[in-house]
Amino acid sequence: MNTDMIDIALARLQRERIKEQTLRFSAISLAEMEDVKLMNRTDTKFLLPRRRISSLLDQLRENYRMLEVAGHRLCAYETLYFDTPDLRYYHDHQSGRSNRYKIRQRRYVESDLLFTEVKHKTNKGRTVKERIQNREVQPLEVRPTQLDAESRAFVNSRTKGTPLDLRPVLWVGYRRITLVGRYSPERITLDLDLSFADGQRQRDFGGLAIAEVKQDARQASAFLDLMKQQGVRSGSISKYCLGVVSLDRTIKHNRFKPQLRHLQKIINQ
């Protein structure tokens, strides 16, 4: 059996184990999760090898419930990021600028919902997310190449000096597990099977998992305690920036080099 076949077999086994673990959690519905929307929050991210997720889930079951949508607990997401021709929003992030934005459309596949979203990183380190639901829902890869009038008006009203020449620059696909705290207002997202595409190139990160803790303020968290016990340090790189850099290594990315080195170590484990 060659190396590629072994990797495929291991990946399949990991997915099966993760799916088995998800079925052991108590479920929470989208309606119930409305009480923990956390649209104004602090975020803490961790990069992990996918092979560790099954074990982590086993240790988190007593403290969290798991989102279930239409019978699915591993939910598919499609996200399309918009930026200017010179990638202004990417470079704002790369340079460490505060008061920066991300503009995206996100499709929740199982619930067949589409939202236009504006994420604002404030100079106080908080993430503020606002969004509107789009009336027409299609797979993002076949949607128009520009924001529609309603979405464009929403984006302009939520950002300062947003240019009108936004265009789609990055497609991101992944599957997400969402955990909701039983005893504290927090959400944990575990993103798996990441893939990036820009219309010409594609890159997959099947061996990587991105965990994110979303809280109103830093507080007691079973997940954060577990990360500390296991010696896992937080490391932040947005999926948007990771996708842009992974598809074009000639773009300036000095700020992200430590995270990219850390990411490569995780993938090689």
Secondary structure, DSSP 8 states (H G I E B T S, - for coil): --HHHHHHHHHHHHHHHHHHHHTTS-EE-HHHHGGG--SEEEEEEEEEEGGGHHHHHHHHTTTEEEE-BTTBSSEEEEEEEEE-TT-HHHHHHHTT-SSEEEEEEEEETTTTEEEEEEEEE-TTS-EEEEEEE-S----GGGS-SS--HHHHHHHHHHSSS--S--EEEEEEEEEEEEEEESSSSEEEEEEEEEEEE-SS-EEEETTEEEEEEEESSS---HHHHHHHHTT-------HHHHHHHHH-TTS--GGGHHHHHHHHHHHH-
